[in-house]
Amino acid sequence: MKTKILLVDDHKILRDGLCSLAKGYPDMDVVGEAADGRTAIRLVQELSPDVVIMDISMPDLNGIDATRRINSDYPDVKIIALSMHYEKQFVSEIFKAGASGYLIKDSAFDELEHAIRVVMDGKTYMNPQIANLVIESLVSQSAPSSRQPFSLLTERESEVLQLISEGKSTKQIATDLNVSAKTIESHRRQVMGKLNIRNVAQLTKYAIREGLTSV
């Protein structure tokens, strides 16, 4: 039986490259592609993949929040983060969200193929380049920084922050999330208060810097 793979990355050239390489493995099949986290969640429901290859910084809904939702609703689906981020906050948060593996984007495809087999065997895979970050975090057991969005903001606040930073209006966000504009305004005020940020321009810079959205 083939392992069904869903590719989630906002760069089509990367998805195309991974699709081409995956064809070299007869026991693997790319069943779908998504350019953002919200589409990924829908395709997981429709296509029932075995493995999701998940980018972290994407428009509309980032990979960490998408991973959290997929893991909650479809716990049998394995998720491997494929990211450009080396920072331990991203590694820590994606594993907390339910990922089973983490690779850096400059990894060879053979390593991704190996990671897929490892997680399908019920184990966790970690790129050697970022393993030291996790070890350092475990040894220090330091409290998360109050400036890290995933530890400070609720899931909905993080989602609203990302959509604001991507230039969506209060009305657009309310429609996307199926809530009232008043609710979105309330979330925006809460986010600004928690982050001690006074305007949307600063919120946008913060979201890009923290990897909540791509530039």
Protein Blocks (a to p, Z undefined) as FASTA:
>chain_A
ZZddddddfbfklmmmmmmmmmmpmkbccfbdcfbfklmmmmmmmnopabdcddfbdghi
afklmmmmmmmmmmmbccddddfbfbfklmmmmmmnopabdcdfkbcfklmmmmmmmmmn
opacddfklmmmmmmmmmnopacdfkbmklmpcfklmmmmmmmmnopafklmmmmnopaf
klmmmmmmmmmmmnopabfklmmmmmmmnopacZZ
